Amino acid sequence: MPPKLSTNEGIVLDFINEQNRPLNAQNVADALQKHGIKKVSVEKILSTLGDKGQISFKEYGKQKIYLARQDQFEVPNAEELDRMRKENEQLQREINSSKTLISELEAELRSVQSNLTDKQIKLEMEKLNNEIPSLEAKLSTLKSGATLITSEEKEKIESAYTLKTGLWRKRKRMFKDLWDMITEAVPKNLTELKEELGIELDEDVGQKIEDYCNLTVAVKKPMAKRPKR
């Protein structure tokens, strides 16, 4: 009959046997913290169990490695090993299936969380409903053909536009006069010189001042009246 163990000795021995793998005192102490067994006590208990021959141990320098006695376990035969292998494979398939399901559920949860809540939807609908009267009023104004800009505002815009295009034309002419004067005695290719200096003319970027001046003429030109039927 095996000697009677103290409560803590029994806990440590059961743990060693359940784990059935190499462990040091720190491993055991960390795992049994929940039982309130200190590392010093664990070291003493392991040493006692080893001396009694209830567990195996080997010394590696100053450290001892403990292991459950293997002669207490039944060695499975080939048939039992095959059964255990198949069970393990089945469990692995179930684990993989569970992982896939968890991933799908997590993706679905993220999708749900990214959607608006009922409260947020209600607030958004209220906001849109409040905008409807203002938008309908604007639509009604557009449909009725009402003047959206006064004649004074129109003239002010046209005057500013004419002033800007006039300044554009004036500065374009000033640049041309200066450029012609500076490059008159320059033997270098003028296109290469412009590139070196980083100069871009209107034409280089596809712009023509005439197009903008013609735009103001087109706006001011009265529309031809349709003949009465």
Protein Blocks (a to p, Z undefined) as FASTA:
>chain_A
ZZdddfklmmmmmmmmmnopacdfklmmmmmmmnopafklmmmmmmmmmmnopaccddeh
jbccddddfklpccddfklmmmmmmmmmmmmmmmmmmmmmmmmmmmmmmmmmmpccfklm
mmmmmmmmmmmmmmmmmmmmmmnopafbdfklmmmmmmmmmmmmmmmmmmmmmmmmmmmm
mmmmpmbdfklmmmmnopacfklnopafklmmmmmmmmmpccdddddZZ
